[in-house]
Amino acid sequence: MVYIVDDDTDDLELLQEALVRNSYKGPVRTAINGLQLMRELSNSTAQRPPDVIVLDLNMPLKNGFQVLEEIKVHPSLHDIPIIILTASTNKNDEIRCFELGCKFFFQKPHTMPDYNPIVAMVKQFVN
């Protein structure tokens, strides 16, 4: 399962569409902020965790940095691969995300074909 976390519904839809265009047929869940994601992950302890999380950085209530920190210290969640997909162009944000344990860091694309490398990375983690 792929979990996409972004407060911009257009960005959520674009990534979901890119997954479908690239033959991903598995389940996709979404959250509009980090607080919602963490609540859902905590409430679904009996369920299998997501195969991968695609996470935006700049969100209300709980941002991507906070989520990354929480997941990486959580005993049953810390092995979930996290891919950052953000509008940030700040190199320090990228460095910090890798220090916190993300697997990949991408800037949000402007065209649908530019999503293909991101989807390829996502699909690497899906069982």
Secondary structure, DSSP 8 states (H G I E B T S, - for coil): -EEEE-S-HHHHHHHHHHHHHTT--S-EEEESSHHHHHHHHHHTTTS---SEEEE-S--SSS-HHHHHHHHHH-TTTTTS-EEEEES---HHHHHHHHHHT-SEEEE--SSGGGGHHHHHHHHHT--
